Amino acid sequence: MNTKPPPSKGAFTDWTTRRWLRAGVSTTLVVLAVLGSLGGWAMWRTTQLTSELVDKRSPALIESMRLEEALVNQETGIRGYGLSGRKEFLQPYTQGERDEKVALGRLGTLVEGDSRARADLADVERLAGAWQRLIARPVSSASAQDAVRIAAQRADDGKSAFDAMRRTMARQQSHLQSERTTATRELRRAVTLRNWVFAIIAVVILLVAVLVFEGLRRGITAPLSRLGSAAREVAQGRFDRSLAGSGPADLRRLASDVDSMRQRLVEELEFTEASRTLLNEQAEDLKRSNTELEQFAYVASHDLQEPLRKVSSFTQLLQRRYGGQLDDRADQYIAFAVDGANRMQNLINDLLAFSRVGRVHNDHQTVDLEAVLDTTLDNLSVTVEETGAEITHDTLPTVVGDKTQLGMLWQNLLSNAIKFRDPERSPHVHISVVREGDEWEFAIGDNGIGIAPEFQEKVFVLFQRLHTKDAYPGTGIGLAMCKKVVEFHGGRIRIDPDYKLGTRVLFTLPVADSAPADPERKTQP
């Protein structure tokens, strides 16, 4: 059966689910890393421009205005002192000097990285210093009369110097305002770019999620769903339903393996159906054979027995009436005929008994083996007395079975133990029983002639004899019947190969619901 997937037709047809997932995850991670880098750069750029606008451009413009205000306050104070000569008019000048120093310090720090702003600040400082040397310091340090005189003498020069300084400061503030406007515009662009980048990231993430969902649906869940649906149809009895695979290579291989299993099941079902048909035919043949066997048993027990009894009776009558009147050879022939007729009758009776095991006697009920053994010993009492046999046994349990068949079992086992005795000693037979789980194990041991190891399996075969009929009479059916009875009751029977004092037969029977009392040894003379 060919279970290989169909040959590939493209570069990606041999890719497995793991490979597709690995490629998809790697691609997604790369895309997200690139977009994350762009988003990080946009955030960094926005933060940088915001920091520049908030921390430098706007504060620089504010400090420039504060510087201008401080210088205007100085000019107001000098002008008021120069006109009135009163010292209290110098208070704005003094405050303006302090504010100037603070504003210059802050502004110098804020424009440290801007060459044009530094140049503008230098021009403002130069012109402010020139005005202060020309007007502010001489007037502020002079007495009231001198201050009025100096202010009057230098009014035009001072005004020109201060106007020049004011124009320079206006140019500086214009430059700072322009830079602040440029920074604000760049910040707006950066914010817009950042928003677009994050919008694109969101769209890409949504697109990746859709692609992942669709890829999983088409590549994994849909093929598995189709395969599962087809498998359920097969499980419901549609074994002709082919399981076609789709998707990645490993899912196609899985579908191919499942389809191979389906084909194997179809083959097994076909074989099973053929076997069932054959078994039905054999059952019919067996039923017909059993019917014929019952007919044969009936014929053997009636039609064959009658002429056989007639042959035996007339042969024995011939032997009694003409015995000694004919020659020795005639007497020998008559004896052969009588013996053959008797053995044929015994053989037919034994075969009838063997055929009835499990067929005629099949009445399972609770059986007390003690009572069955007592009945068997009564039947064998004459033989026991003649041979001087000693039979001992443990307390036997109660089992479930057919009383007649179990009686046949004890009858054959004990009669064999006595029959095959050692001629040099009296027979001794002991029956023991132990419980092994859910079974009783019985042992019938004797001190007879024993059975060679190579014959311990053959003795249970029908018509197997180890001795001639002259040495030990019998038909060779006894142990075969014992085996059939034991197996019919769900047990096993065998010869103990480790027993060397004679022969010990071991067999098992299932334990009944109630367990017997502890075994005790009994003796039957």
GIWOCOR-V686317 format. One record per residue. N is the residue number from 1. D_FIRST is the distance of its C-alpha to the first C-alpha in Angstrom with 2 decimals. Layout:
n=N d_first=D_FIRST
n=N d_first=D_FIRST
This chain:
n=1 d_first=0.00
n=2 d_first=3.80
n=3 d_first=6.26
n=4 d_first=9.27
n=5 d_first=12.20
n=6 d_first=13.80
n=7 d_first=16.36
n=8 d_first=19.77
n=9 d_first=22.65
n=10 d_first=25.55
n=11 d_first=27.24
n=12 d_first=26.49
n=13 d_first=22.93
n=14 d_first=21.68
n=15 d_first=24.27
n=16 d_first=23.34
n=17 d_first=25.46
n=18 d_first=27.51
n=19 d_first=28.28
n=20 d_first=29.33
n=21 d_first=31.49
n=22 d_first=32.99
n=23 d_first=33.87
n=24 d_first=35.27
n=25 d_first=37.30
n=26 d_first=38.62
n=27 d_first=39.68
n=28 d_first=41.29
n=29 d_first=43.14
n=30 d_first=44.44
n=31 d_first=45.65
n=32 d_first=47.27
n=33 d_first=48.84
n=34 d_first=50.38
n=35 d_first=51.62
n=36 d_first=52.89
n=37 d_first=54.77
n=38 d_first=56.33
n=39 d_first=57.25
n=40 d_first=58.75
n=41 d_first=60.72
n=42 d_first=61.99
n=43 d_first=63.07
n=44 d_first=64.76
n=45 d_first=66.51
n=46 d_first=67.74
n=47 d_first=68.98
n=48 d_first=70.72
n=49 d_first=72.54
n=50 d_first=73.47
n=51 d_first=74.87
n=52 d_first=76.81
n=53 d_first=78.24
n=54 d_first=79.11
n=55 d_first=80.18
n=56 d_first=81.89
n=57 d_first=82.64
n=58 d_first=84.04
n=59 d_first=85.95
n=60 d_first=87.41
n=61 d_first=88.79
n=62 d_first=90.16
n=63 d_first=91.86
n=64 d_first=93.35
n=65 d_first=94.88
n=66 d_first=96.17
n=67 d_first=97.69
n=68 d_first=99.41
n=69 d_first=100.69
n=70 d_first=102.03
n=71 d_first=103.89
n=72 d_first=105.27
n=73 d_first=106.55
n=74 d_first=108.22
n=75 d_first=109.88
n=76 d_first=111.07
n=77 d_first=112.60
n=78 d_first=114.34
n=79 d_first=115.64
n=80 d_first=117.03
n=81 d_first=118.70
n=82 d_first=120.09
n=83 d_first=121.68
n=84 d_first=123.01
n=85 d_first=123.33
n=86 d_first=122.06
n=87 d_first=119.70
n=88 d_first=117.54
n=89 d_first=116.20
n=90 d_first=114.42
n=91 d_first=112.05
n=92 d_first=109.36
n=93 d_first=109.76
n=94 d_first=109.18
n=95 d_first=106.10
n=96 d_first=104.80
n=97 d_first=105.04
n=98 d_first=102.87
n=99 d_first=100.35
n=100 d_first=100.31
n=101 d_first=99.38
n=102 d_first=96.53
n=103 d_first=95.21
n=104 d_first=95.47
n=105 d_first=93.57
n=106 d_first=90.71
n=107 d_first=90.60
n=108 d_first=90.59
n=109 d_first=87.53
n=110 d_first=85.69
n=111 d_first=86.33
n=112 d_first=85.68
n=113 d_first=82.62
n=114 d_first=84.15
n=115 d_first=86.56
n=116 d_first=88.13
n=117 d_first=88.72
n=118 d_first=90.26
n=119 d_first=92.55
n=120 d_first=93.59
n=121 d_first=94.29
n=122 d_first=96.33
n=123 d_first=98.41
n=124 d_first=99.03
n=125 d_first=100.10
n=126 d_first=102.35
n=127 d_first=104.08
n=128 d_first=104.35
n=129 d_first=105.93
n=130 d_first=108.34
n=131 d_first=109.47
n=132 d_first=109.84
n=133 d_first=111.96
n=134 d_first=114.02
n=135 d_first=114.72
n=136 d_first=112.92
n=137 d_first=113.95
n=138 d_first=117.57
n=139 d_first=118.17
n=140 d_first=116.51
n=141 d_first=118.42
n=142 d_first=121.82
n=143 d_first=124.50
n=144 d_first=124.94
n=145 d_first=127.65
n=146 d_first=125.83
n=147 d_first=122.53
n=148 d_first=124.12
n=149 d_first=125.75
n=150 d_first=122.58
n=151 d_first=120.46
n=152 d_first=122.96
n=153 d_first=123.23
n=154 d_first=119.43
n=155 d_first=118.32
n=156 d_first=117.30
n=157 d_first=115.52
n=158 d_first=113.74
n=159 d_first=112.63
n=160 d_first=111.30
n=161 d_first=109.42
n=162 d_first=107.91
n=163 d_first=106.91
n=164 d_first=105.18
n=165 d_first=103.32
n=166 d_first=102.35
n=167 d_first=100.98
n=168 d_first=98.92
n=169 d_first=97.53
n=170 d_first=96.71
n=171 d_first=94.80
n=172 d_first=92.99
n=173 d_first=92.01
n=174 d_first=90.92
n=175 d_first=88.62
n=176 d_first=87.27
n=177 d_first=86.78
n=178 d_first=84.94
n=179 d_first=82.62
n=180 d_first=82.06
n=181 d_first=81.23
n=182 d_first=78.80
n=183 d_first=77.11
n=184 d_first=76.89
n=185 d_first=75.31
n=186 d_first=72.76
n=187 d_first=71.99
n=188 d_first=71.34
n=189 d_first=69.00
n=190 d_first=67.19
n=191 d_first=66.87
n=192 d_first=65.54
n=193 d_first=63.07
n=194 d_first=62.03
n=195 d_first=61.50
n=196 d_first=59.43
n=197 d_first=57.31
n=198 d_first=56.65
n=199 d_first=55.97
n=200 d_first=53.43
n=201 d_first=51.89
n=202 d_first=51.66
n=203 d_first=50.12
n=204 d_first=47.59
n=205 d_first=46.71
n=206 d_first=46.30
n=207 d_first=44.19
n=208 d_first=42.01
n=209 d_first=41.61
n=210 d_first=40.63
n=211 d_first=38.18
n=212 d_first=36.65
n=213 d_first=36.43
n=214 d_first=34.96
n=215 d_first=32.51
n=216 d_first=31.35
n=217 d_first=31.17
n=218 d_first=29.19
n=219 d_first=27.04
n=220 d_first=26.43
n=221 d_first=27.97
n=222 d_first=27.07
n=223 d_first=23.30
n=224 d_first=23.32
n=225 d_first=25.40
n=226 d_first=23.11
n=227 d_first=20.06
n=228 d_first=22.24
n=229 d_first=23.50
n=230 d_first=20.12
n=231 d_first=19.12
n=232 d_first=22.48
n=233 d_first=21.94
n=234 d_first=18.72
n=235 d_first=20.82
n=236 d_first=23.50
n=237 d_first=21.43
n=238 d_first=19.95
n=239 d_first=16.37
n=240 d_first=16.01
n=241 d_first=16.90
n=242 d_first=14.39
n=243 d_first=14.77
n=244 d_first=15.71
n=245 d_first=16.92
n=246 d_first=20.20
n=247 d_first=22.69
n=248 d_first=22.38
n=249 d_first=19.37
n=250 d_first=18.92
n=251 d_first=19.02
n=252 d_first=16.41
n=253 d_first=14.14
n=254 d_first=15.21
n=255 d_first=14.45
n=256 d_first=10.90
n=257 d_first=10.58
n=258 d_first=12.51
n=259 d_first=10.55
n=260 d_first=7.33
n=261 d_first=10.08
n=262 d_first=11.44
n=263 d_first=8.62
n=264 d_first=8.73
n=265 d_first=12.45
n=266 d_first=12.50
n=267 d_first=11.08
n=268 d_first=13.57
n=269 d_first=16.23
n=270 d_first=15.91
n=271 d_first=16.21
n=272 d_first=19.00
n=273 d_first=20.69
n=274 d_first=20.69
n=275 d_first=22.02
n=276 d_first=24.55
n=277 d_first=25.69
n=278 d_first=26.08
n=279 d_first=27.83
n=280 d_first=30.14
n=281 d_first=30.96
n=282 d_first=31.65
n=283 d_first=33.69
n=284 d_first=35.68
n=285 d_first=36.18
n=286 d_first=37.22
n=287 d_first=39.54
n=288 d_first=41.00
n=289 d_first=41.31
n=290 d_first=43.08
n=291 d_first=45.38
n=292 d_first=46.16
n=293 d_first=46.66
n=294 d_first=49.11
n=295 d_first=50.85
n=296 d_first=50.99
n=297 d_first=52.38
n=298 d_first=54.96
n=299 d_first=55.88
n=300 d_first=55.98
n=301 d_first=58.15
n=302 d_first=60.50
n=303 d_first=60.37
n=304 d_first=59.66
n=305 d_first=61.92
n=306 d_first=64.93
n=307 d_first=65.20
n=308 d_first=64.26
n=309 d_first=67.10
n=310 d_first=69.39
n=311 d_first=68.52
n=312 d_first=69.02
n=313 d_first=72.25
n=314 d_first=73.84
n=315 d_first=72.78
n=316 d_first=74.40
n=317 d_first=77.43
n=318 d_first=77.67
n=319 d_first=77.51
n=320 d_first=80.29
n=321 d_first=82.54
n=322 d_first=82.30
n=323 d_first=81.35
n=324 d_first=83.83
n=325 d_first=85.21
n=326 d_first=82.64
n=327 d_first=81.83
n=328 d_first=79.57
n=329 d_first=76.58
n=330 d_first=76.85
n=331 d_first=77.03
n=332 d_first=73.94
n=333 d_first=72.01
n=334 d_first=73.12
n=335 d_first=72.01
n=336 d_first=68.55
n=337 d_first=68.26
n=338 d_first=69.34
n=339 d_first=66.98
n=340 d_first=64.03
n=341 d_first=64.73
n=342 d_first=64.99
n=343 d_first=61.76
n=344 d_first=59.97
n=345 d_first=61.28
n=346 d_first=60.18
n=347 d_first=56.71
n=348 d_first=56.33
n=349 d_first=57.55
n=350 d_first=55.11
n=351 d_first=52.16
n=352 d_first=53.26
n=353 d_first=53.44
n=354 d_first=49.99
n=355 d_first=48.44
n=356 d_first=50.18
n=357 d_first=48.55
n=358 d_first=46.39
n=359 d_first=47.21
n=360 d_first=50.96
n=361 d_first=51.98
n=362 d_first=49.69
n=363 d_first=52.17
n=364 d_first=51.04
n=365 d_first=53.92
n=366 d_first=55.65
n=367 d_first=56.96
n=368 d_first=59.63
n=369 d_first=58.80
n=370 d_first=62.43
n=371 d_first=63.69
n=372 d_first=61.10
n=373 d_first=62.09
n=374 d_first=65.78
n=375 d_first=65.25
n=376 d_first=63.35
n=377 d_first=66.16
n=378 d_first=68.71
n=379 d_first=66.88
n=380 d_first=66.88
n=381 d_first=70.43
n=382 d_first=71.96
n=383 d_first=69.42
n=384 d_first=69.83
n=385 d_first=73.59
n=386 d_first=73.62
n=387 d_first=71.38
n=388 d_first=72.87
n=389 d_first=69.43
n=390 d_first=69.20
n=391 d_first=66.35
n=392 d_first=65.83
n=393 d_first=63.24
n=394 d_first=62.32
n=395 d_first=62.55
n=396 d_first=59.60
n=397 d_first=57.62
n=398 d_first=56.87
n=399 d_first=53.36
n=400 d_first=51.62
n=401 d_first=51.03
n=402 d_first=52.61
n=403 d_first=56.12
n=404 d_first=56.32
n=405 d_first=53.14
n=406 d_first=54.18
n=407 d_first=57.55
n=408 d_first=55.90
n=409 d_first=53.97
n=410 d_first=57.24
n=411 d_first=59.06
n=412 d_first=56.67
n=413 d_first=56.25
n=414 d_first=60.01
n=415 d_first=61.08
n=416 d_first=58.73
n=417 d_first=60.17
n=418 d_first=63.67
n=419 d_first=62.90
n=420 d_first=61.37
n=421 d_first=64.25
n=422 d_first=65.84
n=423 d_first=69.05
n=424 d_first=70.90
n=425 d_first=70.60
n=426 d_first=70.55
n=427 d_first=67.13
n=428 d_first=66.21
n=429 d_first=63.22
n=430 d_first=62.12
n=431 d_first=59.62
n=432 d_first=58.27
n=433 d_first=55.90
n=434 d_first=54.28
n=435 d_first=52.02
n=436 d_first=48.61
n=437 d_first=47.07
n=438 d_first=46.37
n=439 d_first=47.29
n=440 d_first=50.49
n=441 d_first=50.39
n=442 d_first=53.02
n=443 d_first=54.37
n=444 d_first=56.69
n=445 d_first=58.25
n=446 d_first=60.87
n=447 d_first=62.91
n=448 d_first=62.13
n=449 d_first=60.82
n=450 d_first=57.30
n=451 d_first=53.94
n=452 d_first=52.55
n=453 d_first=49.29
n=454 d_first=47.36
n=455 d_first=48.30
n=456 d_first=47.71
n=457 d_first=44.33
n=458 d_first=45.41
n=459 d_first=48.45
n=460 d_first=46.32
n=461 d_first=44.96
n=462 d_first=46.77
n=463 d_first=49.73
n=464 d_first=49.37
n=465 d_first=52.91
n=466 d_first=54.06
n=467 d_first=57.66
n=468 d_first=59.52
n=469 d_first=60.97
n=470 d_first=64.43
n=471 d_first=63.88
n=472 d_first=62.06
n=473 d_first=61.89
n=474 d_first=58.85
n=475 d_first=55.83
n=476 d_first=53.00
n=477 d_first=51.60
n=478 d_first=53.13
n=479 d_first=50.54
n=480 d_first=47.64
n=481 d_first=49.27
n=482 d_first=49.68
n=483 d_first=45.99
n=484 d_first=45.14
n=485 d_first=47.68
n=486 d_first=46.54
n=487 d_first=42.84
n=488 d_first=43.82
n=489 d_first=45.57
n=490 d_first=42.56
n=491 d_first=43.88
n=492 d_first=43.36
n=493 d_first=45.80
n=494 d_first=46.26
n=495 d_first=48.98
n=496 d_first=50.13
n=497 d_first=49.69
n=498 d_first=52.09
n=499 d_first=55.01
n=500 d_first=57.45
n=501 d_first=60.55
n=502 d_first=59.20
n=503 d_first=56.24
n=504 d_first=54.74
n=505 d_first=52.22
n=506 d_first=50.16
n=507 d_first=48.51
n=508 d_first=47.49
n=509 d_first=47.99
n=510 d_first=46.96
n=511 d_first=49.70
n=512 d_first=51.47
n=513 d_first=52.46
n=514 d_first=55.85
n=515 d_first=56.26
n=516 d_first=59.23
n=517 d_first=62.12
n=518 d_first=62.21
n=519 d_first=62.09
n=520 d_first=65.45
n=521 d_first=66.23
n=522 d_first=68.03
n=523 d_first=69.58
n=524 d_first=69.92
n=525 d_first=72.40
